[in-house]
């Protein structure tokens, strides 16, 4: 199964299948479809990866059953967690994860919508 995560540059994410009932693999691809993270068996037979987005845009998360079989039942447990965002300029919104008191606009704010993802083709 493939999912798309709208990631923000400089933000660090954890993609986890820990807690699912099947043997998993995770591969993360950047917006150019270059593989940037892979894991098999981080927590028992389930997978977890941590990555920092180098650019803002759609990151593809490929979830497979070991050994590269399609997950026929869908991801029973799938979690994406925003770990951190840098304190970059251009964000004066105190709700944003990269809030900077001295900034004068909200051009580069990073919010929880960093975590939105959509199901794609398998």
N, C-alpha and C positions, 0 to 999 in steps of 0.2 A: 504494500500500500504506500502511496505517496501523499504527503501533506505539504502545504506551503505555509511557511512562517514569515510574516512581514517583520523583518528584523531591522534594528537601527544600528548604524555604525558605532562601534565602541562598546556596545552592550554585550554582556556575557549571559549566555543561556545554558540551562541544563535541560536536556531531552531525556526522559526516563521511561522505561517500560518495566521498572522494578515493581513487583507485585502482580504482574500478569502471570497467567498459568501456562504459558508455552515458551519454548526456547526461541529467543529473539536475536535479531541483529539490527543495528541502526547505522545508517550512513547519512551524513549531512553534506549537501552540495550548496556552494555559494551561488549568487545570481548568474555567474558564467557557467554554472553546472560543473565546476571543479570540486572534487571530493575534498572536504576540509576536516572531516571527523568521521571516525568509524569505531564501533565497539561490538563485541560479542562476549557475553558472560561477565558483565560487571558485577551483578548481584545474583549469584547463583547462575541460572541459565538465561537470565534476563539481561538486557543491555541498558547502558546509560552513557551519554556523552556530554561533555562541557565544551562550549566553543564561544569565541568572541567574534562578532560580526565585524569584518573589516570595512564593509560598505553597507549602506542602507539599501534594502530591496528584498525581493522574495528569495528565501532560502528553502530548498527542497529537502524534506526529511523522508528518507526511504526506510520503511519498516518492513523487515522480512522475518519469516520463520527460518530457523537454521535448517539446512544449509541452502540459503537463497530461495527457498520455496515461498510462494505467495501465501500471505496470511489469509486463509479462506474465511476465517470467522471475524475479521476486523480486529482492531487493537482493543483488547478487553480493558487494558489500563494504559493510558497514554498521557503523559504529563510533560508540559513545558513550563519551566520556571525561569523568570527573569532574575538573575543573580545580582547584577549591578550594571550601571551605566556611568560613563565618565562625567565629571562635572565640566561639561563643555560650554562654551559661550553661547549666548542667544536664547537662554531660557529663564524667564522671570516669573514663571508660574510655580508657586510653592508646592503644588500637587505633583509636579513632574519629578521623576527619579533623578534628573540631572539639574535640579534647581540651583541657580546661582543668584544670590541676593543682589549683586551689582549689575546684572544684565538688564537691558531695557526693553527687550521684546521676547517673543515666544517662538522664534524661528526654528530652533533645533531641540525642542522639548521631547523628552522620551517619557511616555506614559505606559500604563498597563496594556494599551492596545499593541505594544510591541509583541504581545503574546498571542495575538490573533493568528489562527491558522485555519486553512481550509483543506478538505479532502480532495485529492486529485486522482488521476488514473493510477492503477496498480501496476 
